[in-house]
Amino acid sequence: MSWIREGELTIIERFCANIIKAGPMPKHVAFIMDGNRRYAQKCHVERQQGHSQGFEKLAQTLRWCLNLGIREVTVYAFSIENFKRSKEEVDGLMDLARQKFSRLLEEQENLKKHGVCIRVLGDLPLLPLDIQELIAQAVLATRNYNKCFLNVCFAYTSRHEISSAVREMAWGVEQGLLEPRIDTKTSHSCLVFQSVLWPEYSFWNLCEAILRFQMNYSALQKARDSYMEERRRQEMERDQDYVTKKLQQEGFASHGDSRRRRTLLQKCTAMREKRIQGFLQALEHKRADFFERLCPVSA
C-alpha cells in the first residue's frame, strides 16, 4: 500500500471540499491514530490486521489533506508507552514499520511529484537499528522537498519531547546560541475529539474537524494576536533594559542620545533574531548528522 494514494475526490466530496475551502483552512493538521486494536477486536481479526488497516487509512487521509490544500500533517504513530505491549505485538509493529518505510523509499517519484518532505520525530535510538537506517534514508531523500510536510511521531511521548526540548535549549545556552532564559510559546490549536476508530475514519470526519476549526477560528486568531502582542511587549522591555545599561556604560544619562538608542535597539533586535536562527540551524545540523551517520552513502 502506497503512503499517498493517487486519485481524486468523488463529485460530492469535491463539492463539499470547495465549500469548506471558502473559509479559513488549517495549515497543519495532526492525527492521533488511535483504535487499531479495538477495530481488530470489533471485526474479529488479528491485531496486526488492525494496525495494517490503520496504515491504509493514513494513506487515504493524506490524499484527502492534499486535495484540501493542507500542507502539513503530523501523525502520532507509535508511543514509547507502546513498548510495554506484548512482545508479539511490538514485533509485529516493528515489522510493519520496516515494510512501510521500505515502501516509502520505493516511492521517490511520487514523493517528488507532490514535494513531500518526510520528518520522523521521537527517540529514534530506541528503535531497532535497521528501522533507524530506513528512517534516515527516507528523511535524507526528501529533506529538500518543501511543498508539503509529513511529520511521523515514532517512539515519542509528550513528556519525553518536552524534556528533550529543555535539554536542547540548555545545550544552546552552553554553546552561546541562546540567552539563559526560557520563553514559552503557545500553539493556539483547535482540539477535536471524535468517537471513531482510526481505521474507520472518513473524509466526512475530516470535514467535521475542519468545520470545528473554522467555527473557532476568530477566537483562535484573537488569542494568537493577543499572545504575539504581549510577547513583543516583553521583548521590547528586555531590549530597552539592555539599551539603557549599554548607554550608562558608555557614559550617557539613562535616557541617552535618541539616535544612539534607536541604533542600539535595532542592533539588539537583529542580534536576537540572529541567535535564534543560529540555534535552529545548529539543531538542524545535529539532526542531519544523526541521520547521515546512519546511512553515510546518502550523506
Sequence and secondary structure as in RCSB ss.txt:
>XXXX:A:sequence
MSWIREGELTIIERFCANIIKAGPMPKHVAFIMDGNRRYAQKCHVERQQGHSQGFEKLAQTLRWCLNLGIREVTV
YAFSIENFKRSKEEVDGLMDLARQKFSRLLEEQENLKKHGVCIRVLGDLPLLPLDIQELIAQAVLATRNYNKCFL
NVCFAYTSRHEISSAVREMAWGVEQGLLEPRIDTKTSHSCLVFQSVLWPEYSFWNLCEAILRFQMNYSALQKARD
SYMEERRRQEMERDQDYVTKKLQQEGFASHGDSRRRRTLLQKCTAMREKRIQGFLQALEHKRADFFERLCPVSA
>XXXX:A:secstr
  SS      HHHHHHHHHHTTS   SEEEEE   HHHHHHHHT  HHHHHHHHHHHHHHHHHHHHHHT  EEEE
EEEEGGGGGS HHHHHHHHHHHHHHHHHHHHTHHHHHHHTEEEEEES GGGS HHHHHHHHHHHHHHTT  SEEE
EEEEEE HHHHHHHHHHHHHHHHHTTSS SS                GGG  HHHHHHHHHHHHHTHHHHHHHHH
HHHHHHHHHHHHHHHHHHHHHHHHTT  SS  HHHHHHHHHHHHHHHHHHHHHHHHHHHHHHHHHHHHH GGG 
